[in-house]
Amino acid sequence: MVTPTALTLSVPLQDAAAVTVGPGRVVLLGGLTGSDSSLATVSLLDSTGVHPSGLLPEPQHDAQGALLSGRVYVFGGGEFGSYSHILAYDAAAGLVRKAASLPTPTSDAAVAAIAGTAYVVGGYDGERALNTIVAWRPGMTPQIVARLPYALRYAAVAATGGQLLIVGGSRGEVATSGILAFDPGSGLVRHIGDMPSPITHAAAAALGSYVYVFGGRGAAPDSQSRAIFAIDPQNGRVLGAGALPVALSDASAALVGGRIWLLGGRSASGTVTSVLVLAPAGR
């Protein structure tokens, strides 16, 4: 079920990095405004509202982040070009510093963490899409640990049961429907299913025994979807799991206290400020 909240973002926002940093607290880093301007702002969201909490070194969007060893890290992103930086954000001090560099500039990637390691899936280097999965943990050198069957941007990715589920994304100018599973132990990427229709620019989060995929769109920029799907990562089976109150792509998802927060995004009429809370029926 979907519950709208009274909480709204300070500005319409899409393509921001969202990371849960504590009970009922999410940090949003960068993003793209309704006027297509990249932001350098960092904001903390909790039940009391949205609070400024630092600045990135430069404006950026199309990055994602992960919490590793209690600290937020943001991977790549871009503004007029793609960035290779890995940024560390200290939520307590509101400070951002460069922690490492990716093997290549990377925007439009997806990021999820397993057992203290972040995995950066696909993306765009400023000239071409990437087919890589890059692994990194603090203190180590980023390295390519697997290859996707095709170069992929804007996939929806979530970690569940020790593996990554990689859903849809853009292959060239075309949205894809494939559901891929990546096992860090073996380094294998397997095709385990397909979405009912091609999807890209969607958000994903794991909760319970399913990975939930929210909204997204087809290849056309104005083809946003209201659909919510639940995917069984064991067999790739896809179930309908409800609908968003408005069709959205490019939203940011974060798991907060057994609920999934869906923050901002783009509707057919423009970028939004909404914060939605989503939970499976019965929770």
C-alpha positions in Angstrom: 0.0 0.0 0.0 1.1 3.6 -0.6 0.8 6.3 2.0 1.3 9.9 1.1 3.1 11.9 3.8 2.9 15.6 4.9 6.7 15.7 4.4 7.8 17.3 1.1 11.1 18.1 -0.3 12.4 21.7 -0.3 12.5 21.9 -4.1 11.2 19.6 -6.9 13.9 16.9 -7.2 14.8 13.9 -9.3 17.9 11.7 -9.7 19.3 12.4 -6.2 21.3 9.9 -4.2 19.3 8.7 -1.2 20.8 6.8 1.7 19.3 5.8 5.1 21.5 7.0 7.9 19.5 6.0 11.0 16.0 5.3 12.4 13.6 7.5 10.4 16.4 9.5 8.7 17.4 9.7 5.1 20.1 11.8 3.5 19.6 13.2 -0.1 22.7 14.3 -2.0 22.6 16.3 -5.2 19.9 15.8 -7.8 18.2 17.6 -10.6 15.7 20.4 -10.1 12.5 21.1 -12.0 14.5 23.6 -14.1 17.0 20.9 -15.0 19.7 22.4 -12.8 22.1 20.1 -10.9 22.4 20.7 -7.1 25.3 20.5 -4.7 23.1 20.5 -1.6 22.9 17.7 1.0 19.7 17.4 3.0 18.6 15.3 6.0 15.0 14.2 6.1 13.2 13.0 9.2 9.7 13.2 10.6 10.2 16.9 11.5 11.1 18.0 8.0 14.0 18.6 5.6 17.2 20.1 7.0 20.3 21.4 5.1 23.3 19.4 6.0 26.3 20.3 3.9 27.4 20.7 0.3 29.0 18.4 -2.3 32.2 19.7 -4.0 30.2 20.5 -7.1 26.7 20.2 -8.4 25.7 16.8 -9.7 22.9 14.4 -10.4 22.5 10.8 -11.6 24.6 9.4 -8.7 23.7 6.8 -6.1 25.0 6.0 -2.7 25.4 3.4 0.0 26.1 3.2 3.7 29.4 1.4 4.4 30.8 1.1 8.0 28.4 3.7 9.2 29.4 6.3 6.6 27.6 7.5 3.4 29.4 7.2 0.1 28.3 8.6 -3.2 29.6 7.1 -6.5 30.1 9.2 -9.6 27.3 11.3 -11.0 27.6 14.2 -13.3 26.5 17.7 -14.4 27.8 18.6 -17.9 30.1 15.5 -17.9 30.5 12.3 -15.8 32.5 12.2 -12.6 34.8 9.5 -11.3 34.8 10.5 -7.7 33.7 8.5 -4.7 32.6 11.0 -2.0 32.4 10.3 1.7 29.7 12.2 3.7 29.9 12.5 7.5 26.3 13.0 8.6 27.3 14.1 12.1 29.5 16.9 10.9 27.8 17.7 7.6 31.1 17.4 5.8 32.0 15.8 2.4 35.4 14.7 1.2 36.8 12.7 -1.7 37.5 9.1 -0.6 38.6 7.3 -3.9 38.1 7.3 -7.6 36.2 4.9 -9.9 38.1 3.2 -12.8 36.2 5.5 -15.2 33.9 8.5 -15.0 30.5 7.1 -14.2 27.0 8.6 -14.1 23.6 7.0 -14.6 24.8 3.9 -12.6 22.9 2.0 -9.9 24.6 1.2 -6.5 23.8 -1.4 -3.8 25.8 -2.8 -0.9 26.4 -6.3 0.3 28.4 -7.2 3.4 30.2 -3.8 3.5 31.1 -3.7 -0.2 29.3 -1.4 -2.6 28.6 -2.5 -6.2 28.3 0.1 -9.0 26.3 -1.4 -11.8 26.5 -0.1 -15.4 26.4 3.6 -16.1 27.7 6.1 -18.6 31.3 7.5 -18.9 30.4 10.6 -20.8 30.7 9.0 -24.2 29.3 5.5 -23.9 27.3 3.2 -21.7 29.2 0.8 -19.4 28.7 -3.0 -19.0 30.7 -3.2 -15.8 30.0 -4.1 -12.2 32.6 -2.3 -10.0 33.2 -3.3 -6.3 34.6 -1.1 -3.7 34.9 -0.9 0.1 36.6 1.8 2.2 40.4 1.4 2.1 40.4 -0.7 -1.0 41.0 0.0 -4.7 37.8 -0.1 -6.8 37.9 -3.1 -9.3 35.7 -4.5 -12.0 34.3 -7.8 -10.7 31.8 -8.8 -13.4 30.5 -7.8 -16.8 26.8 -7.4 -17.7 25.6 -9.1 -20.9 25.2 -5.6 -22.4 26.0 -2.0 -21.5 23.3 -0.6 -19.3 22.2 2.8 -17.9 19.4 3.7 -15.4 18.8 0.1 -14.2 16.9 -0.4 -10.9 19.1 -2.4 -8.5 18.6 -3.8 -5.0 20.6 -6.2 -2.8 18.8 -9.2 -1.4 19.9 -12.5 0.0 23.6 -11.9 -0.8 23.0 -11.1 -4.4 22.1 -8.1 -6.6 18.9 -8.0 -8.6 19.3 -5.8 -11.7 16.0 -4.8 -13.3 15.5 -3.2 -16.7 17.5 -0.1 -17.7 18.4 1.6 -20.9 20.4 -0.2 -23.6 21.3 2.5 -26.1 18.0 4.4 -26.6 15.8 1.4 -25.8 14.3 0.4 -22.5 14.9 -3.3 -21.5 12.8 -5.8 -19.7 15.5 -8.2 -18.4 15.9 -9.2 -14.8 19.5 -10.1 -14.0 21.0 -11.6 -10.8 24.6 -11.0 -9.8 26.3 -13.3 -7.3 29.5 -11.7 -5.8 30.7 -15.0 -4.6 30.9 -16.6 -8.1 31.1 -13.4 -10.1 28.3 -14.7 -12.3 25.5 -12.6 -13.9 22.4 -14.6 -14.8 19.2 -13.7 -16.6 16.5 -15.0 -14.4 13.3 -13.4 -15.7 11.6 -10.5 -17.5 9.4 -7.6 -16.6 5.9 -7.4 -18.2 7.2 -4.6 -20.4 10.5 -2.7 -20.9 11.3 -0.3 -18.1 14.1 2.2 -17.3 14.6 5.0 -14.8 12.7 3.0 -12.1 13.5 2.8 -8.4 14.0 -0.4 -6.5 14.4 -1.6 -2.9 14.4 -4.9 -1.1 11.9 -5.6 1.7 11.1 -9.0 3.1 11.4 -11.8 0.5 10.8 -9.5 -2.5 12.5 -6.7 -4.4 10.0 -3.9 -5.2 10.2 -1.9 -8.4 8.5 1.5 -8.5 7.4 3.5 -11.5 9.9 4.1 -14.2 9.2 4.7 -17.8 9.7 3.4 -21.3 12.1 4.8 -23.8 10.0 8.0 -24.3 10.7 10.7 -21.6 7.0 11.2 -21.0 6.0 7.6 -20.6 6.1 7.4 -16.8 4.4 4.5 -15.0 2.3 4.2 -11.8 3.1 0.4 -11.5 4.6 -1.2 -8.5 6.0 -4.7 -9.0 7.3 -7.3 -6.5 10.0 -9.7 -7.9 10.9 -13.0 -6.3 14.7 -13.0 -6.4 14.8 -16.8 -6.2 13.1 -17.4 -9.6 12.5 -14.0 -11.2 8.7 -14.2 -10.9 7.1 -10.8 -11.2 3.9 -9.9 -9.3 1.8 -6.8 -9.5 2.0 -5.0 -6.1 -0.2 -1.9 -6.5 0.2 1.5 -8.0 1.7 4.9 -7.2 -0.7 7.8 -6.8 0.9 9.4 -9.8 3.1 8.0 -12.6 6.8 8.6 -11.7 10.2 8.0 -13.0 13.7 9.0 -11.6 12.6 8.8 -8.0 15.0 7.9 -5.1 14.1 4.9 -2.9 15.4 4.2 0.6 14.4 1.5 3.1 13.5 3.2 6.4 12.3 1.2 9.4 10.6 -1.6 7.5 9.0 0.9 5.0 10.2 2.1 1.7 10.4 5.9 1.2 10.1 7.1 -2.4 11.5 10.6 -2.7 10.8 13.1 -5.5 11.0 12.0 -9.1 9.6 13.1 -12.4 5.9 12.9 -13.5 4.6 13.6 -17.0 4.0 17.2 -15.9 7.4 17.8 -14.3 9.6 17.2 -11.3 7.9 16.6 -7.9 8.5 17.3 -4.2 6.5 14.4 -2.8 7.7 11.9 -0.2 5.7 8.6 -0.4 5.8 5.8 2.1 5.2 2.3 0.8 4.8 -1.0 2.5 3.4 -4.4 1.5 -0.2 -5.1 2.5 -0.4 -6.3 6.1 2.7 -4.5 7.4 
